Amino acid sequence: RQHEAPRRVKRAWVIPPISVSENHKRIPHLLVQIKSDKQQPGGVIYSIKGPGVDEEPLGIFSIDKFSGKVFLNAMLDREENDRYRLRAFALDLGGVTLEEPTDLEIIVVDQNDNRPLFRQDVFTGRVVEGAEPGGSSSRGWAGGAGAAPCRHPPGAPAVTGTCVMTVDATDADDPDTDNAALRYSILEQGAAGMFSINATTGEICTARPGLDRETMGVYNLTVQAADMSGDGLTTTATAVIYLEDINDNPPEFTKEEFSMEVEEQAAGVDVGKVFVHDKDLAGSPSWLAKFTILEGDPEGAFAIRTDPHTNDGVLSVVKPLDHEVRDRFELTVSVQNERPLEPSVPASPRALATVRVRVRDVNEAPVFRENPRRISVLEGTPPGTAIATYTASDPDTHQIQTLTYGLLYDPADWLQLDPRSGTVRTKRELLHPAAFLQGGWYIALLLARDDAEPPLSATGTLSIEILEVNDHAPQLQPPAGTLCGRPGRGGTLLLGATDDDRPPHGAPFHFQLSPQHPQLARNWSIARFNGEATPSDRNPNPVTISLIAHPAPIPPPSPAAPHPSHPPRVPRVPPACPRVPAVLAGLGAARVRGRRRALRKGLLQRSRDDMRDNILNYDEQGGGEEDQDAYDINQLRHPELFTPRAKPPLRRDAPLSSGTPVAPRKLPSSPSDIEDFINEVGQGPAALPSVPRGRRAAGDTLSPQGLEAADSDPSVPPYDTALIYDYEGSGSVASPLSSIVSSLTDEDQDYDYLSEWGPRFRRLADLYG
C-alpha cells in the first residue's frame, strides 16, 4: 500500500462513543484504535488518561502507544459505573503534541444480572372483618413498614375492593429496560382466595366478601415480584393481614339457669358468678359485657357487675337479707355489650338467664327493741322493789332458743336481775350519789344471750331517773344571829337557809314567826328581802324569837338566781351589840346574788383599798366629769396634817339653809379605828357624822344633840354609804350605785330602806322606790 498513489484519507482523530456489554468475559478485548493524520517519519506516540486508566478504578483500560489500540482488561458492572470518559493524546518522538487531546467515551450496556428485591421480608396489614370488595372503604388501611396507601398509577389496571396494604420491590438494573420492569403476584393465600394484588403497583385488596375474624383472624400471603415484565428474575416476600374485630356477635349465657346461696344478714359480699361467652375479640370494647337485673329484686338487695378479666357477671348482696322474712330469690338477669352491635349485623333478642338465690339461716344475736330503756324511780325506793322488766327478742323465729339475762354494768351495786324473766329489782335503797349519776340518770347495762352454738349476745342500756322526794328539812343559816338596833327604831337581820333536797322540794322557802308564840308578832315582823327573810325588831329590849318556815307557794326562781346551797349572807354587826339568839324551825330560804352579798359585806368593813377615797357628790342636772368636788379620805387617815380649827369644805349638795358646826371636831388619835372614832362622836356638838338613823346599833352612846349636829352637818360625807358613782378612773374597786344590794336584774327591788339613811337619800328612795 505504500507504493500506491497518495490519496486523501478521512480524519481518524475524532472518536465516536464506544459501547461494551457489562460482564464481558473475553479479556483483553479490543475496543477501538485511534490514529492521527499528522504522522511523522519517526512515528507517533499515543496515550490515554482518565477513570479506569490512571484514576480509580485502575487497570480497566489500556492503549498500545505505537498502534493506538485501546483494550478492555476487566469485566464491567453497569450498576457500579454505566460509562467512562477518557482523554486521548498524540505526541511525536520528541514529546511535541501533534493533535489536540480528544474525548474517548465508553458506554456500559446493561444486562439482566440483578433480581428484584422487596423492601422488607414481611409486610403487615389490617382490615376490618366484613370488609366488602368493590371499591375503597374507609375502614381499609395499609399497615406495616413500607406499605403505601392504595393508589393506581396512570394507565395501570384498577383492582376493585377494600385496600389492605401495598407491597413494593426494587431492581438494580436499568429502569429504562425490561431488566427492571417488575410485575407482582400472589403465589399462595389459602384456598379461600380472599385477596388480590395489583400486578403493577403491588396493592393488595379484598377480593371476596365474608371476612370473619371469628372464623379466621389472620391471613398469610406469599407475594412475588419478577422483572422482564414478569418473565425475568423473581423474588418473594410474606404479607400478613390481620382482621380487625367489630361487634358482630352479642354475648350469650353459657346456660339458662344459675343457682347460688348466701347467708342472711350478710352485706357487701359476692354471692356467685353468671358465665357468658362472646365470640368477639377478648378485651376489646366489642367483647365487654354489661349485666342488668330485670326482675325478682324489688327492694334492690342485689347488684351485679362485670369481671373485667373474665367478662362474667358477679352477683353481690348490697342489703342484709333476713331468712325469716324471705329465704329464696329468683332473679332474671340480662346481658349485652357495652358497645352496640354493628348495623349490618342481624338483630337478635337480648340474652336472658334465671338466677336462683337461697338465703341460708344463721344464728342471729338477740335484739333489745327499746334501747336505751328509760324509767323513773322514786328516791328511797326500798330493796326488792321491781322497777322494770327489760327483755330482748330473738330474730331466729325458725329456731327454738332460750334467752337469759345478766347485769353487765351496775356501778353502785343497786340492782338485781332475774336471769329468766329480765325483771330488774332494787338491791339497796336508791339515793342520789353524785359519783354514779350522769346528768341525773343512773346508767346500767344488761346482757341478753341465746343458747345457740356458738351463742350470741346483745347489750341493752337501762337509764334510771331517780325522782326527788321531800325527805329533808331545810337548815337555817345562821341558827343564831345578832341584831343591833336603836331604842324605838328597831333593826333587821338577814336570814338564809339550805336544803339537801333537790328541786322542786327545795328553794324557794317561806319564813314566818312561830304561831305557838303569838306574842312575838307584837314586837317582831318578817319580810322578804330579795328572796331572803329579814326579821325586824320593834322592842328595844333583847329577846329570843322563834320562827316557823314552810315552802312558799310560788314558782321556782329563775335560773339566774344562785343555788340554795350557796352560803347565806349576814350583815356585819359591830361586836358591841348584844347577841340575840333566834330559834328557827321548819323551812326557810333566800336567793341572794353574789354581787349584792360582796357589796353589803364590804360597806362598813376595814379595807386596804378604801373605796371612799373619791366620793363624788351630785345635786344638779348635768353633773359629770367636770364636777370633781370630792371628799378626801386623807382627813381621816392623816389627821396631823390638818389643824383642829380648819374650816371643813363646804358641800355643794348641802341645803342653803343648813348651818355649819359650831366648832371643829376632835379627830381620834388612831384614825384607822373608825369604829372607836364613831363611838366618840357623841362627846360634843361638832361630832363627825354617825351611822344613819336606820342603821345605828342599839349600843351607840350618841346623844340626841350629837346626832342632830351630825345629821345636819353638810361638810362631811356619809361614811356608812357608798356614793362613788361618778368615779371616772380605772381599777376602782367601787361598784355603781345600781349594784348596791341589787340583783343582776332590777326585779323585786325594795329601795324604801334608803329613806332611813338620812335626808340626802330620800330623793333616791323616791326615784327608785
C-alpha positions in Angstrom: 0.0 0.0 0.0 2.9 2.3 0.5 3.6 2.1 -3.3 0.0 3.2 -4.0 -0.5 6.7 -5.1 -1.2 9.1 -2.3 -4.9 9.8 -1.7 -7.0 11.8 0.7 -8.0 9.8 3.9 -10.7 10.5 6.5 -9.6 12.3 9.6 -9.5 9.5 12.3 -8.7 11.7 15.4 -12.5 12.2 16.2 -13.6 9.1 18.1 -17.4 8.3 18.5 -18.8 6.7 21.7 -17.9 3.1 22.2 -20.5 0.6 23.7 -19.5 -2.5 25.6 -21.6 -5.0 27.4 -21.2 -5.4 31.2 -19.9 -8.7 32.3 -17.9 -9.2 29.0 -15.8 -12.2 29.6 -13.3 -12.1 26.7 -10.4 -10.3 28.3 -8.5 -8.4 26.9 -11.0 -7.1 24.4 -10.1 -4.5 21.7 -12.4 -1.6 22.0 -11.1 0.9 19.3 -7.9 2.0 17.5 -7.2 5.7 17.3 -4.9 7.3 14.7 -3.6 10.7 14.0 -3.4 12.2 10.5 -0.2 14.0 11.4 2.1 11.1 11.3 5.8 11.9 11.3 8.6 9.9 9.6 9.7 8.8 13.1 6.2 7.8 14.1 3.5 8.9 16.7 3.2 8.1 20.4 -0.4 7.5 21.7 -1.6 7.7 25.3 -5.0 7.8 27.3 -5.8 9.1 30.7 -8.9 9.1 33.0 -11.0 6.8 35.3 -10.1 3.2 34.7 -6.6 4.1 33.5 -4.7 6.3 35.9 -7.6 7.0 38.1 -9.7 4.7 40.2 -10.7 2.1 39.3 -7.2 1.4 37.9 -6.2 -1.1 35.2 -9.5 -1.4 33.4 -8.4 0.2 30.1 -5.0 0.3 28.3 -3.6 1.5 24.9 -0.8 0.4 22.6 1.3 3.6 22.3 2.5 2.9 18.8 -0.6 1.5 17.2 -3.2 3.4 19.2 -5.3 0.3 20.0 -7.5 0.6 23.2 -8.1 -2.6 25.1 -10.7 -3.7 27.9 -8.7 -5.5 30.6 -11.5 -6.3 33.2 -15.2 -7.1 33.4 -17.5 -4.1 33.8 -20.6 -3.7 36.1 -23.1 -1.2 34.9 -24.6 -1.0 38.4 -21.3 0.4 39.5 -20.4 2.6 36.5 -22.5 2.9 33.5 -20.0 4.9 31.4 -16.3 6.1 31.4 -14.9 9.3 29.9 -11.2 9.2 28.8 -8.8 11.6 27.2 -6.6 10.5 24.2 -3.2 12.2 23.3 -0.9 12.1 20.2 2.8 13.1 20.5 5.9 12.9 18.3 9.1 11.2 19.3 10.3 14.4 20.8 7.2 14.7 23.0 5.7 17.6 21.0 1.9 17.4 20.8 0.7 16.6 17.3 -3.1 16.7 17.9 -5.3 18.4 20.4 -6.5 15.9 23.1 -9.8 14.2 22.1 -12.6 12.5 24.2 -13.0 8.8 24.4 -16.4 7.8 25.9 -17.1 4.1 26.8 -20.7 3.2 27.5 -21.5 0.1 29.5 -24.5 -1.8 28.2 -26.9 -3.3 30.8 -27.6 -6.9 31.2 -30.3 -8.5 33.4 -28.0 -9.6 36.1 -30.0 -8.3 39.2 -33.1 -9.8 40.8 -35.9 -7.7 42.1 -35.7 -7.0 45.9 -38.7 -6.4 48.2 -38.2 -3.5 50.7 -38.9 -5.9 53.6 -39.3 -9.6 54.1 -42.7 -9.4 55.9 -45.4 -6.9 55.2 -48.2 -6.4 57.8 -51.7 -5.0 57.1 -55.0 -4.8 58.9 -58.6 -4.7 57.6 -61.9 -4.9 59.5 -63.8 -8.1 59.3 -66.7 -8.0 57.0 -65.0 -5.6 54.6 -66.7 -5.8 51.2 -65.0 -5.9 47.8 -65.9 -3.4 45.1 -64.2 -0.1 45.9 -62.2 1.6 48.6 -63.6 1.6 52.2 -63.0 4.0 55.0 -62.3 1.0 57.2 -59.5 -0.3 55.0 -56.0 1.0 55.6 -52.5 0.0 54.7 -50.3 -1.1 57.5 -46.7 -2.3 58.1 -43.4 -0.6 57.3 -43.0 0.3 53.7 -46.7 -0.1 53.0 -48.3 2.7 51.0 -51.9 3.8 50.7 -53.9 2.4 47.9 -53.2 4.1 44.6 -53.5 3.4 41.0 -50.8 4.8 38.7 -51.9 6.2 35.3 -52.5 3.5 32.8 -52.5 0.7 35.4 -55.5 -1.6 35.7 -57.6 -0.8 38.8 -58.1 -3.5 41.3 -61.5 -3.3 42.9 -62.1 -4.0 46.7 -61.1 -2.6 50.1 -57.4 -1.7 50.1 -55.4 -3.5 52.8 -51.7 -2.7 52.0 -49.1 -2.2 49.2 -46.1 -4.4 48.8 -43.3 -3.0 46.6 -39.9 -4.1 45.3 -36.8 -2.6 43.6 -34.5 -3.7 40.8 -30.9 -2.5 40.4 -30.9 -3.0 36.6 -31.5 -0.2 34.1 -35.0 1.1 34.8 -35.3 2.1 31.1 -35.1 -1.5 30.0 -37.2 -4.6 30.6 -34.5 -5.7 33.0 -36.2 -3.6 35.7 -39.8 -3.9 34.6 -41.4 -5.6 37.6 -44.7 -7.4 38.0 -46.4 -8.6 41.3 -48.4 -11.7 42.0 -49.8 -13.7 45.0 -48.3 -17.1 45.0 -50.2 -18.5 48.0 -53.0 -17.3 50.3 -55.0 -20.4 51.1 -58.0 -22.0 49.5 -60.4 -19.1 50.1 -58.7 -16.6 47.8 -60.0 -13.6 49.8 -57.4 -11.1 48.5 -56.0 -10.0 45.1 -52.9 -7.9 44.2 -52.3 -5.2 41.6 -49.6 -6.6 39.3 -48.1 -3.2 38.6 -48.4 -1.3 41.9 -48.3 -4.3 44.4 -51.6 -3.1 46.1 -53.4 -5.9 48.0 -57.2 -5.6 48.3 -60.2 -7.7 49.3 -61.4 -9.9 46.5 -64.4 -11.7 48.1 -66.9 -11.0 50.9 -67.1 -13.0 54.1 -64.1 -11.9 56.1 -64.9 -13.1 59.6 -62.4 -12.6 62.4 -64.1 -15.3 64.5 -63.5 -17.8 61.7 -60.0 -16.8 60.6 -58.4 -13.8 62.2 -55.0 -13.8 60.3 -54.1 -14.4 56.7 -50.6 -15.1 55.5 -49.9 -14.4 51.8 -46.8 -15.2 49.7 -46.2 -12.5 47.2 -43.8 -12.4 44.2 -42.0 -9.7 42.2 -40.5 -10.6 38.7 -38.5 -8.3 36.3 -38.6 -8.5 32.5 -42.3 -7.7 32.9 -42.9 -10.9 34.8 -40.7 -13.2 32.7 -37.3 -12.4 34.2 -35.7 -12.9 37.6 -38.1 -13.2 40.6 -38.2 -12.7 44.4 -40.8 -13.4 47.1 -42.0 -11.9 50.5 -44.7 -12.5 53.0 -47.8 -10.4 53.6 -49.6 -10.9 57.0 -53.1 -9.5 57.1 -54.9 -9.2 60.5 -58.7 -8.8 60.6 -59.9 -6.0 62.9 -62.8 -7.0 65.2 -66.2 -5.4 65.0 -69.1 -6.0 67.4 -70.9 -8.5 65.2 -71.5 -11.1 68.0 -73.7 -10.5 71.0 -72.7 -12.1 74.4 -74.6 -15.2 75.4 -75.0 -17.0 78.7 -73.3 -20.4 78.9 -76.6 -21.8 80.4 -80.1 -20.7 81.1 -80.2 -21.1 84.9 -77.7 -20.5 87.7 -78.1 -21.4 91.4 -76.4 -19.7 94.4 -76.5 -19.5 98.2 -75.8 -16.7 100.7 -76.0 -16.3 104.5 -78.6 -14.0 105.9 -77.5 -10.6 107.4 -74.5 -10.6 105.1 -74.0 -7.4 103.1 -71.3 -6.3 100.7 -70.3 -9.9 99.8 -70.2 -11.7 96.5 -72.8 -14.5 96.0 -71.6 -16.1 92.8 -71.0 -15.6 89.1 -73.0 -16.0 85.9 -70.9 -17.0 82.9 -71.2 -15.6 79.4 -69.5 -16.2 76.1 -68.7 -13.7 73.4 -67.0 -14.5 70.1 -65.6 -11.1 69.6 -62.0 -10.2 70.4 -61.4 -10.7 74.2 -60.6 -7.4 75.9 -62.0 -5.2 73.1 -65.0 -2.9 73.6 -66.9 -5.2 71.3 -66.4 -8.0 73.9 -67.0 -6.3 77.2 -70.4 -7.3 78.7 -72.9 -5.3 80.7 -75.4 -7.1 83.1 -78.8 -5.9 84.3 -81.2 -7.4 86.9 -84.6 -7.2 85.3 -86.9 -8.9 87.8 -87.0 -10.6 91.2 -85.3 -7.8 93.3 -87.9 -5.1 94.1 -86.0 -3.8 97.2 -82.6 -3.6 95.4 -80.9 -6.1 97.7 -78.6 -7.4 94.9 -76.2 -5.9 92.5 -74.3 -7.3 89.5 -71.1 -6.1 88.0 -68.8 -7.3 85.2 -65.5 -9.0 85.9 -63.1 -7.2 83.5 -60.8 -10.2 83.2 -63.3 -12.9 82.5 -66.3 -10.9 81.3 -68.5 -12.8 83.7 -71.2 -11.3 85.8 -70.5 -11.1 89.6 -73.7 -11.1 91.8 -73.4 -9.5 95.2 -75.6 -8.6 98.2 -75.8 -4.9 99.0 -78.5 -5.0 101.7 -78.7 -7.6 104.5 -81.1 -10.4 103.9 -83.4 -11.9 106.5 -84.1 -15.6 106.3 -87.1 -15.3 108.4 -88.7 -12.8 106.1 -87.6 -14.3 102.7 -85.5 -17.3 102.1 -85.4 -17.5 98.3 -85.0 -15.1 95.4 -85.4 -15.8 91.7 -83.7 -13.1 89.6 -83.9 -12.5 85.9 -80.6 -11.2 84.5 -79.8 -9.9 81.0 -76.5 -9.3 79.3 -75.4 -7.1 76.4 -72.3 -5.4 75.1 -71.1 -2.1 76.3 -70.8 -1.1 72.6 -73.9 -1.5 70.4 -73.8 -4.1 67.6 -72.9 -3.2 64.1 -75.9 -2.1 62.0 -75.1 -4.7 59.4 -75.5 -7.5 62.0 -79.0 -9.1 62.0 -80.9 -8.1 65.1 -81.2 -10.7 67.8 -83.0 -10.8 71.2 -81.1 -9.9 74.3 -79.7 -12.9 76.2 -81.5 -13.8 79.5 -80.8 -16.1 82.4 -82.5 -17.1 85.6 -80.5 -16.8 88.9 -81.9 -18.6 92.0 -80.5 -17.5 95.3 -81.2 -19.3 98.6 -80.8 -17.4 101.8 -79.2 -19.7 104.4 -80.4 -19.3 108.0 -77.7 -18.5 110.6 -77.8 -17.7 114.3 -78.5 -14.0 115.0 -77.9 -12.1 118.1 -80.8 -11.1 120.4 -82.2 -7.6 119.9 -83.4 -5.1 122.6 -86.2 -3.3 120.7 -86.2 -0.3 123.1 -82.6 0.7 123.6 -81.9 2.6 125.8 -84.8 1.9 128.1 -85.8 4.9 130.3 -87.6 4.6 133.6 -88.2 6.8 136.7 -87.9 5.6 140.3 -88.6 7.5 143.5 -85.7 8.3 145.7 -85.5 5.9 148.7 -87.3 3.0 147.0 -87.0 0.0 149.3 -84.9 -3.0 148.4 -86.6 -5.8 146.5 -88.9 -3.4 144.5 -89.5 -4.4 140.9 -88.7 -1.3 138.8 -88.8 -2.7 135.2 -88.8 -5.8 133.0 -86.3 -5.3 130.3 -86.3 -8.2 127.8 -84.9 -8.8 124.3 -86.2 -10.7 121.3 -84.5 -13.4 119.2 -84.7 -12.8 115.4 -84.3 -16.6 114.8 -88.0 -17.4 114.8 -87.4 -20.7 112.9 -85.2 -21.9 115.7 -86.1 -22.8 119.2 -83.8 -20.8 121.5 -83.9 -19.6 125.1 -82.7 -16.2 126.2 -81.0 -15.5 129.6 -80.1 -12.1 131.1 -77.4 -10.8 133.3 -76.1 -7.5 134.7 -73.2 -6.3 132.7 -72.7 -2.9 134.5 -74.1 -1.7 137.8 -71.6 0.8 139.3 -73.4 1.4 142.6 -74.5 -2.3 143.0 -78.1 -1.1 143.4 -79.8 -3.6 141.2 -80.5 -7.3 140.9 -81.8 -9.1 137.8 -83.9 -12.2 137.2 -81.9 -14.2 134.6 -85.0 -15.8 133.1 -87.6 -13.0 133.0 -85.4 -10.0 132.8 -87.1 -8.3 135.8 -85.0 -5.7 137.4 -85.4 -5.1 141.2 -83.7 -2.9 143.7 -81.0 -4.5 145.8 -80.4 -1.4 148.0 -82.2 1.9 148.6 -81.8 4.2 145.6 -80.3 7.5 146.7 -78.6 10.5 145.0 -74.9 9.6 144.9 -73.4 12.2 142.6 -70.5 9.9 141.7 -72.8 7.4 139.9 -75.2 9.8 138.3 -74.8 11.0 134.7 -76.9 14.1 134.2 -79.3 13.0 136.9 -79.6 9.5 135.5 -78.2 6.2 136.7 -76.9 4.0 133.8 -76.9 0.2 134.0 -76.1 -2.3 131.2 -77.9 -5.6 130.7 -76.7 -8.6 128.7 -79.1 -10.9 126.8 -77.6 -14.2 125.5 -79.1 -17.1 123.4 -78.3 -20.8 123.8 -77.3 -21.5 120.2 -73.9 -22.8 119.2 -72.0 -20.6 119.2 -74.1 -18.3 121.5 -74.6 -14.7 120.6 -75.5 -11.8 122.9 -76.7 -8.2 122.9 -76.4 -5.3 125.3 -79.2 -3.1 126.5 -78.9 0.2 128.3 -81.2 0.9 131.3 -81.4 4.6 132.2 -83.0 5.2 135.7 -84.1 8.6 136.6 -84.2 8.9 140.5 -87.1 11.2 141.3 -86.6 13.6 144.3 -88.6 13.1 147.5 -89.1 15.8 150.1 -87.3 13.9 152.9 -85.0 16.7 154.3 -85.9 19.7 156.3 -84.3 23.0 155.5 -81.3 24.2 157.6 -81.5 27.8 158.6 -78.3 29.8 158.4 -77.2 31.1 160.8 -79.0 29.2 163.6 -78.4 32.2 165.8 -77.8 35.8 164.8 -77.0 39.2 166.3 -79.4 42.1 165.8 -78.4 45.6 166.8 -80.9 48.4 166.9 -81.6 51.7 168.5 -84.4 52.1 171.1 -87.6 53.0 169.4 -86.2 52.4 165.8 -85.8 48.7 165.6 -83.3 46.7 163.5 -83.0 44.0 160.9 -81.3 40.6 160.5 -80.8 38.9 157.2 -81.5 35.1 157.3 -80.7 32.4 154.7 -81.3 28.6 154.5 -80.2 25.5 152.8 -81.9 22.3 151.9 -80.4 18.9 150.9 -83.5 18.1 148.8 -83.3 18.8 145.1 -85.9 20.8 143.2 -88.8 21.1 143.4 -88.6 20.2 147.1 -86.0 22.9 148.0 -86.0 26.6 147.4 -87.9 28.9 147.4 -88.9 29.0 151.1 -91.3 30.9 153.2 -90.5 32.3 156.7 -92.9 33.1 159.5 -93.0 33.7 163.2 -94.0 30.6 165.2 -97.7 30.6 165.8 -97.0 28.9 169.1 -95.7 32.2 170.3 -98.3 34.8 169.2 -96.8 37.5 171.4 -93.8 37.7 169.1 -95.9 39.4 166.4 -96.2 42.5 168.6 -92.5 43.3 168.5 -91.2 41.3 165.5 -92.0 41.0 161.8 -90.5 39.1 158.9 -90.3 40.5 155.4 -88.9 39.1 152.2 -85.7 40.9 151.1 -84.7 39.8 147.6 -85.5 36.2 148.4 -84.2 36.3 152.0 -86.0 36.7 155.3 -85.4 39.8 157.3 -86.8 39.9 160.9 -87.2 43.4 162.3 -87.5 44.3 166.0 -89.9 46.8 167.5 -88.9 46.1 171.0 -85.9 47.9 172.4 -85.1 45.1 174.8 -83.2 42.0 173.9 -85.5 39.0 173.4 -85.4 35.5 172.0 -87.7 34.9 169.0 -89.0 31.7 167.3 -89.6 31.3 163.6 -91.6 28.8 161.6 -90.8 28.3 157.9 -92.7 26.4 155.3 -92.4 26.1 151.5 -93.5 29.2 149.7 -96.4 28.7 147.2 -94.5 30.4 144.4 -92.9 29.0 141.2 -89.2 28.2 141.3 -86.8 31.1 141.0 -85.3 32.0 137.7 -82.1 30.2 136.6 -80.2 33.4 137.1 -80.7 33.1 140.9 -78.0 31.5 143.0 -78.4 27.9 144.1 -79.9 27.4 147.6 -76.8 25.6 148.7 -74.8 28.9 148.5 -73.9 30.1 151.9 -76.3 32.8 153.3 -75.2 36.3 153.7 -75.5 38.0 157.1 -74.8 41.8 157.6 -71.7 42.6 159.6 -72.7 43.7 163.1 -70.4 45.6 165.4 -69.2 43.4 168.3 -70.5 45.9 170.8 -74.1 44.9 170.0 -75.7 42.2 172.2 -76.3 38.9 170.5 -80.0 37.8 170.2 -80.4 34.1 169.5 -83.1 33.2 167.0 -84.6 29.7 167.3 -85.5 28.8 163.7 -87.7 25.7 162.9 -89.2 24.5 159.7 -88.4 25.5 156.2 -86.6 28.8 155.3 -84.9 30.1 152.2 -83.4 33.0 150.5 -82.0 33.5 147.0 -79.3 36.2 147.1 -77.0 37.2 144.3 -73.2 37.1 144.8 -72.7 40.7 143.7 -75.1 42.1 146.3 -73.5 39.9 149.0 -70.0 41.1 148.3 -71.1 44.8 148.3 -73.1 44.6 151.5 -70.3 42.8 153.4 -67.8 45.4 152.4 -69.6 48.6 153.1 -68.5 49.1 156.7 -65.5 46.8 156.9 -62.0 48.0 157.1 -60.2 47.5 153.8 -56.7 48.1 152.5 -58.2 49.7 149.3 -60.8 52.1 150.7 -63.4 52.8 148.1 -64.3 56.0 149.8 -61.1 57.7 148.5 -63.1 59.6 145.9 -66.8 60.1 147.0 -68.3 62.5 144.5 -71.4 64.5 145.1 -74.2 65.4 142.6 -77.2 67.7 143.4 -77.9 69.2 140.0 -78.7 68.1 136.4 -75.7 67.7 134.1 -73.1 66.6 136.7 -70.3 64.8 135.1 -66.6 64.7 134.6 -66.2 68.5 135.3 -67.8 68.0 138.7 -64.9 66.6 140.7 -65.6 68.2 144.0 -65.0 65.1 146.1 -64.3 64.4 149.7 -60.7 63.4 150.6 -60.4 60.4 152.9 -56.9 61.6 153.9 -58.5 63.7 156.6 -59.3 60.5 158.4 -56.1 58.7 157.7 -53.7 61.6 158.4 -55.3 63.9 160.9 -52.0 65.5 161.9 -51.9 67.3 158.5 -55.0 69.3 159.3 -55.4 71.9 162.1 -58.3 71.3 164.5 -59.7 74.7 163.7 -59.5 74.3 159.9 -62.8 75.1 158.3 -64.3 72.0 156.6 -65.0 72.2 152.9 -68.5 73.3 152.0 -70.6 70.5 150.4 -72.2 71.5 147.2 -75.2 69.3 147.8 -76.0 70.9 151.2 -79.1 73.0 151.5 -78.5 76.8 151.6 -80.3 77.0 154.9 -78.0 74.4 156.6 -75.6 75.7 159.1 -72.0 74.6 159.8 -70.8 73.1 163.0 -70.0 75.5 165.8 -66.5 74.2 166.3 -64.4 71.6 164.5 -64.5 68.1 165.8 -61.6 66.5 167.6 -60.1 63.8 165.4 -59.1 60.5 167.0 -55.5 59.6 167.7 -55.8 56.4 165.8 -57.8 57.1 162.6 -57.6 53.5 161.5 -60.1 52.6 164.2 -63.2 54.0 162.6 -65.5 52.2 165.0 -63.9 53.9 168.1 -63.9 57.1 166.2 -67.7 56.9 165.7 -68.3 56.0 169.3 -66.6 59.3 170.3 -69.0 61.3 168.2 -71.5 61.9 171.0 -68.9 63.8 173.2 -69.5 67.2 171.5 -71.9 69.1 169.3 -69.4 69.2 166.5 -69.0 65.4 166.2 -68.4 63.7 162.9 -71.4 62.1 161.1 -72.7 58.9 162.7 -74.3 55.9 161.1 -77.7 56.9 159.6 -80.6 56.5 161.9 -81.9 53.5 160.2 -78.6 51.7 160.8 -77.4 52.7 164.2 -76.8 50.0 166.7 -78.6 49.9 169.9 -75.4 50.2 171.9 -74.2 53.5 170.5 -73.6 56.3 173.1 -74.7 59.2 170.8 -76.6 61.9 172.5 -79.6 63.5 170.7 -77.6 66.8 170.4 -74.7 65.0 168.8 -77.0 63.1 166.4 -78.7 66.3 165.4 -75.4 68.0 164.8 -74.1 65.1 162.8 -77.1 64.7 160.7 -77.3 68.4 159.8 -73.6 68.8 159.1 -73.2 69.1 155.3 -69.5 69.4 155.3 -68.6 65.7 155.8 -69.5 62.6 153.7 -71.8 59.9 155.0 -69.1 57.3 155.7 -71.5 54.4 156.0 -72.7 54.8 152.4 -71.1 54.3 149.1 -71.7 57.3 146.8 -68.8 56.6 144.5 -71.0 56.5 141.4 -69.2 59.1 139.3 -65.6 57.9 139.6 -64.1 58.1 136.1 -60.8 56.3 136.7 -59.6 52.8 136.1 -59.1 49.9 138.5 -61.6 51.3 141.0 -63.0 48.7 143.4 -66.2 50.7 143.9 -69.3 49.5 142.2 -72.0 51.7 140.7 -74.9 52.7 142.9 -77.2 50.5 141.0 -75.3 47.5 142.3 -76.0 48.2 146.0 -77.9 45.2 147.4 -79.4 44.7 143.9 -79.6 41.7 141.7 -78.5 41.3 138.1 -81.9 42.4 137.1 -83.9 45.1 138.9 -86.9 42.9 139.6 -88.4 42.7 143.1 -86.1 45.5 144.4 -87.1 47.5 147.5 -85.5 50.9 147.8 -87.6 52.1 150.7 -84.8 51.5 153.1 -82.9 54.4 151.5 -85.2 56.7 153.4 -83.7 55.6 156.6 -80.2 56.8 155.6 -80.9 60.4 156.1 -82.4 63.4 154.2 -79.7 63.1 151.5 -81.1 59.7 150.3 -84.8 60.4 150.4 -84.7 61.7 146.8 -83.1 58.4 145.7 -85.8 56.5 147.6 -88.4 58.4 145.7 -86.8 57.8 142.4 -86.1 54.1 142.8 -88.7 53.0 145.4 
